[in-house]
């Protein structure tokens, strides 16, 4: 079982181009025989506030059809982020796109200051995924600022905690410290996905990473590169590796 966190650079509002960026990283993941790939917060639209309602996705949005086809063709679960309208309310969400056509949505439970002007929060949409030996729990950005969130994931018997975030260069070290502490305190392995590049007039911090259940940082990307952090359980132990996209310019297989 292989699970990957993707680090990408996207542009607010350029949804078609952003999906192409997703596909090039999914292409690498397929080559590496990854079973699940997760992308950063609002990865499809780019991180946004004022633009959220205009760019928002519906639950069965046709703009994700190319990713649905890829999931089915290559038997891979793809988790991407966007503003999403559910029951006439706007949330920051993650689409969990499965090969069998079943689709679930996770919504951000805790909002950053200022996000509440544009988005709702909810604890109602909180799926967890069982795949192989793993039980995956999800988080979006400010969720990790609340210790109650990873604590609940552990209580729910998650074996891997998957935050999709947008942390800046200034904030990423604090994010790393929090995630290290949670991993160690709750014996909860953590695989985090962040952006690189510039978003919302802010330089993203990158450094997507994996911590084991002891809180040890096993592998991390730098703050500039697009690529994957890959986790695989070998003889009961989660191991980490990374793939920098620049070193894996395969011909497209998708």
matplotlib code that plots the C-alpha trace (Angstrom):
import matplotlib.pyplot as plt

x = [0.0, 1.5, 0.0, 1.4, 1.2, 1.6, 3.3, 2.2, 2.1, -1.3, -2.9, -6.2, -9.1, -7.2, -9.0, -8.2, -4.5, -4.5, -6.1, -3.3, -0.8, -2.6, -2.5, 1.3, 1.8, -0.8, 1.2, 4.2, 2.2, 0.8, 4.3, 5.3, 2.3, 0.7, -2.8, -3.8, -2.7, -3.7, -3.3, -3.1, -6.0, -8.2, -5.7, -8.0, -9.0, -6.0, -6.5, -9.1, -11.6, -13.5, -13.4, -14.7, -18.4, -17.6, -15.2, -17.2, -17.8, -20.9, -20.9, -21.0, -19.2, -18.3, -15.0, -13.6, -14.6, -11.0, -9.8, -12.7, -11.7, -8.0, -9.0, -11.1, -8.5, -5.5, -7.3, -6.1, -7.9, -7.4, -8.1, -8.3, -9.5, -11.9, -14.7, -17.8, -21.5, -23.4, -27.1, -26.7, -23.8, -20.2, -17.4, -13.7, -13.7, -11.8, -13.2, -12.3, -12.5, -12.5, -12.0, -15.4, -17.2, -18.1, -17.2, -17.1, -16.4, -14.5, -15.2, -12.9, -13.9, -12.0, -11.6, -8.7, -9.6, -11.3, -12.5, -15.7, -16.8, -16.9, -17.2, -19.1, -17.5, -18.9, -18.2, -20.9, -18.7, -15.9, -15.3, -12.5, -11.2, -10.2, -7.7, -5.5, -4.1, -4.6, -7.4, -7.0, -8.2, -8.3, -7.7, -7.6, -5.1, -6.5, -7.9, -4.3, -4.2, -6.7, -5.2, -8.7, -8.7, -5.7, -6.8, -10.2, -8.5, -6.5, -9.6, -11.3, -8.3, -6.8, -3.4, -2.4, -3.4, -3.5, -3.6, -4.0, -2.7, -1.7, 1.1, 3.4, 7.2, 6.8, 4.3, 5.5, 8.1, 5.3, 3.2, 6.0, 6.4, 2.7, 2.5, 5.6, 4.1, 0.8, 2.5, 4.6, 1.9, -0.8, 1.5, -0.1, 1.8, 1.2, 1.6, 1.1, 0.6, 1.4, 1.8, 5.0, 5.0, 3.0, -0.6, -3.0, -0.1, 1.9, 4.9, 3.9, 6.1, 6.3, 8.1, 5.4, 6.5, 6.0, 6.4, 6.3, 4.4, 7.4, 7.2, 10.4, 10.6, 11.2, 11.1, 10.4, 10.4, 12.0, 10.1, 10.3, 10.0, 6.9, 6.9, 5.6, 6.2, 5.4, 4.6, 4.6, 4.1, 6.8, 6.8, 4.4, 6.6, 5.7, 8.6, 9.0, 10.5, 10.2, 10.0, 10.8, 8.8, 11.7, 13.5, 10.5, 9.3, 7.7, 5.7, 2.0, 0.4, -2.9]
y = [0.0, 3.3, 6.7, 10.0, 13.7, 15.9, 19.3, 21.6, 25.2, 26.3, 29.6, 31.0, 30.5, 28.7, 25.5, 23.7, 24.5, 23.5, 20.1, 19.5, 20.2, 17.6, 15.1, 15.4, 14.5, 11.7, 10.5, 10.1, 8.5, 5.9, 5.1, 4.6, 2.3, 4.7, 3.7, 7.1, 10.6, 13.7, 17.4, 20.7, 22.8, 24.1, 22.6, 22.7, 26.4, 27.7, 29.2, 31.9, 33.7, 36.4, 34.3, 31.1, 31.5, 32.2, 29.2, 26.8, 23.2, 21.1, 17.5, 15.9, 18.7, 17.7, 19.6, 16.7, 14.1, 13.7, 12.9, 10.4, 8.7, 8.5, 7.1, 4.3, 3.6, 3.3, 2.1, 5.1, 7.2, 10.9, 13.6, 17.2, 20.4, 23.2, 25.4, 23.3, 24.0, 21.5, 22.1, 25.8, 26.5, 27.1, 25.1, 24.5, 20.9, 17.9, 15.6, 11.9, 10.4, 6.6, 4.1, 2.5, 5.7, 6.4, 9.9, 11.5, 15.0, 16.1, 19.7, 22.0, 21.9, 24.9, 28.1, 30.7, 34.1, 35.9, 32.7, 32.7, 35.8, 33.6, 30.0, 27.8, 25.1, 21.7, 18.5, 16.7, 15.8, 13.8, 10.5, 8.2, 5.7, 2.1, 0.8, -2.2, -2.0, 1.7, 3.9, 7.4, 10.5, 13.9, 17.5, 20.9, 23.6, 25.3, 22.0, 21.2, 24.3, 22.6, 19.7, 18.2, 17.4, 14.9, 13.7, 12.7, 11.0, 8.8, 8.1, 7.0, 4.6, 6.3, 4.8, 7.8, 11.5, 13.4, 17.2, 19.2, 22.7, 26.1, 27.4, 30.3, 30.3, 32.2, 29.7, 26.3, 25.8, 26.2, 23.8, 21.3, 21.7, 21.1, 18.0, 16.6, 17.0, 15.4, 12.5, 11.8, 12.6, 10.4, 7.8, 8.9, 8.9, 12.1, 12.8, 16.4, 18.1, 21.8, 24.2, 25.6, 28.8, 31.9, 31.9, 34.6, 37.0, 34.9, 32.7, 29.1, 27.2, 23.9, 21.2, 18.6, 15.8, 12.6, 12.0, 8.5, 7.5, 8.6, 12.1, 11.6, 13.6, 10.8, 12.7, 16.2, 18.1, 21.6, 24.8, 25.1, 21.7, 20.1, 16.4, 13.6, 12.4, 8.7, 6.5, 2.7, 0.1, -2.5, -5.4, -3.4, -0.2, 2.9, 4.0, 7.3, 8.4, 11.3, 11.9, 15.3, 15.9, 17.5, 14.1, 12.1, 13.7, 10.6, 10.5, 10.8, 7.5, 9.1]
z = [0.0, -1.1, -0.2, -1.6, -0.7, -3.7, -3.6, -6.5, -7.8, -9.1, -10.0, -8.5, -10.9, -13.7, -13.1, -16.4, -16.1, -12.4, -13.3, -15.8, -13.0, -10.9, -13.7, -14.2, -10.5, -10.7, -13.7, -11.5, -8.8, -11.2, -12.3, -8.7, -8.1, -5.6, -4.3, -2.8, -3.7, -1.8, -2.8, -0.8, 0.4, -2.5, -4.9, -7.9, -7.6, -5.7, -2.3, -2.4, -0.3, -2.2, -5.3, -3.5, -4.4, -8.1, -8.4, -6.2, -7.2, -6.8, -5.4, -8.9, -10.7, -14.3, -14.2, -12.2, -14.8, -16.1, -12.6, -12.1, -15.4, -14.2, -10.8, -12.5, -15.2, -12.8, -9.6, -7.6, -5.0, -5.8, -3.1, -4.3, -2.8, -3.8, -2.4, -2.5, -2.2, -0.1, 0.8, -0.4, 2.0, 0.8, 2.4, 2.0, 1.0, -0.3, -2.9, -2.3, -5.8, -5.7, -8.6, -8.1, -8.8, -5.2, -4.1, -0.7, 0.6, 3.7, 4.8, 6.8, 10.5, 11.8, 9.8, 9.8, 11.0, 8.0, 6.3, 8.2, 6.1, 3.0, 4.2, 6.6, 8.8, 9.6, 11.4, 9.5, 6.5, 8.0, 6.1, 6.9, 4.3, 5.0, 2.4, 2.9, 6.4, 6.7, 8.0, 6.7, 8.4, 6.7, 7.7, 6.0, 7.0, 10.2, 11.4, 12.5, 14.7, 17.0, 18.9, 19.3, 15.5, 15.4, 18.9, 17.5, 14.5, 16.9, 18.9, 15.6, 15.2, 12.2, 11.2, 9.0, 9.3, 6.1, 6.3, 3.1, 3.9, 2.6, 4.9, 4.0, 4.2, 7.4, 8.9, 7.7, 10.5, 13.1, 11.1, 11.1, 14.9, 15.5, 13.3, 14.9, 18.3, 17.3, 15.7, 18.8, 21.4, 19.7, 18.1, 14.8, 11.6, 9.6, 5.8, 4.9, 1.5, 1.0, -2.0, -3.4, -5.5, -4.8, -3.8, -2.6, -2.9, -0.4, -0.9, -0.1, 2.4, 0.6, 2.7, 2.3, 4.7, 6.6, 10.3, 11.8, 15.0, 17.1, 15.7, 13.7, 10.4, 7.9, 4.6, 3.4, 0.1, 0.0, -0.3, -4.1, -5.8, -7.2, -6.3, -4.1, -0.6, -0.7, 2.3, 2.2, 4.9, 4.7, 7.2, 9.4, 9.4, 7.4, 5.3, 3.4, 0.1, -2.3, -6.0, -7.4, -10.6, -12.5, -12.3, -13.6, -16.8, -18.2, -21.4, -20.2, -19.6, -18.7]

ax = plt.figure().add_subplot(projection="3d")
ax.plot(x, y, z, "-o")
ax.set_aspect("equal")
plt.show()
